[in-house]
Amino acid sequence: MSWDGMNRRKFPRENYPCLLIVRKNHAAPEAMLTHTENIGIGGVCVILKKDLKMFAPLELEIDLLDTQRHIKCEGKIVWVVKRRDDATTKPSFYDTGIEFVNLSKEDEKRINFIVARLMKLGYREEE
């Protein structure tokens, strides 16, 4: 899927379906479990059932499925695109770009290692 002018990333991202728990900052303990569409050291793209609105602060927990501890950091919504509704009885979904905030250097290295390995193996993010 191509987003044309929206692809202005500072860091490379790769398709890597890891698990992600998203919580609104300082809100009720409601959490959304989703998976990443792609990931890089700058952030992730996920599909959510709710529109969390631009610049909403989030608490993130990422399971990279690499047998190491989960990454916990803050994030903020930097873009949201509602997917086309195909049926009125199905819920809407939102492609959501989340920028990492306060990601530790150690966690940056873990994500960067995965992205670099996937790039070397020839996996590419779908354009």
C-alpha positions in Angstrom: 0.0 0.0 0.0 1.5 3.4 -1.0 1.0 6.5 1.1 2.7 8.7 -1.5 3.7 11.9 0.4 3.3 10.4 3.8 6.6 8.3 3.5 8.9 10.9 5.1 10.6 8.8 7.6 14.0 9.6 9.1 14.8 5.9 9.8 14.3 2.8 7.8 11.5 0.5 8.7 10.8 -3.1 7.9 7.8 -5.5 8.0 8.2 -7.2 11.3 5.0 -8.5 12.9 5.7 -8.2 16.7 3.1 -7.8 19.4 2.3 -4.4 20.8 0.2 -3.2 23.8 -1.0 0.4 23.5 -2.4 2.3 26.4 -3.5 5.9 26.5 -1.2 7.8 28.9 -2.5 8.4 32.3 -5.9 7.0 31.4 -8.0 4.1 32.5 -6.2 0.8 32.3 -7.8 0.0 28.9 -5.2 -1.5 26.6 -5.2 -2.5 23.0 -3.3 -5.5 21.8 -2.2 -5.3 18.2 0.7 -6.2 16.0 3.0 -4.0 14.0 2.8 -3.5 10.3 6.3 -2.3 10.3 8.9 -1.1 12.8 12.1 1.1 13.0 13.9 2.9 15.7 11.8 6.0 15.1 8.4 4.3 15.5 5.9 1.7 14.4 2.8 1.5 12.2 -0.1 -0.5 13.7 -3.7 -1.2 12.8 -6.1 -0.1 15.6 -9.8 -0.4 16.1 -10.0 3.1 17.5 -8.9 6.5 16.3 -6.7 7.7 19.1 -6.3 11.2 17.5 -3.2 13.0 16.4 -0.4 13.7 19.0 -2.2 11.5 21.6 0.4 10.4 24.2 0.7 6.7 24.7 2.4 4.1 26.8 3.8 1.2 24.7 4.9 -2.3 25.5 6.5 -4.2 22.5 7.2 -7.9 22.4 9.8 -8.3 19.6 9.4 -12.1 19.9 13.2 -12.4 20.3 13.0 -14.1 23.8 14.3 -10.9 25.5 12.4 -8.6 27.8 9.5 -6.4 26.4 10.4 -2.9 25.4 8.5 -0.3 27.4 8.5 3.3 26.3 6.2 6.2 25.5 4.9 7.2 22.1 2.7 9.7 20.3 0.4 9.4 17.4 1.9 11.2 14.3 -0.6 10.1 11.7 -3.9 8.2 11.4 -5.6 7.0 8.2 -9.0 5.4 8.4 -9.2 2.3 6.3 -12.0 2.2 3.7 -15.2 0.6 5.1 -16.2 -2.4 3.1 -19.3 -3.3 5.1 -21.4 -1.4 7.5 -21.5 -4.2 10.0 -17.7 -4.5 10.5 -15.8 -2.2 12.8 -13.6 0.5 11.3 -9.8 0.1 11.4 -7.2 2.8 11.5 -3.6 2.6 10.2 -1.8 4.5 12.9 1.8 5.8 12.9 3.3 6.0 16.4 6.6 7.8 17.0 8.7 6.5 19.9 9.4 8.9 22.8 12.1 8.2 25.3 13.2 5.0 23.7 16.4 3.8 25.4 19.7 3.4 23.5 19.6 -0.3 24.4 16.2 -0.7 22.9 17.1 1.3 19.8 20.0 -1.1 19.2 17.7 -4.1 19.5 15.2 -2.7 17.0 18.0 -1.5 14.7 19.6 -5.0 14.7 16.3 -6.5 13.6 15.7 -3.9 10.9 19.3 -4.2 9.6 19.0 -8.0 9.5 15.8 -8.0 7.6 17.2 -5.4 5.1 20.2 -7.6 4.6 18.0 -10.7 4.0 16.1 -8.7 1.4 12.8 -8.2 3.2 11.3 -4.9 2.1 8.4 -2.9 3.5 5.6 -3.0 1.0 5.3 0.4 -0.8 
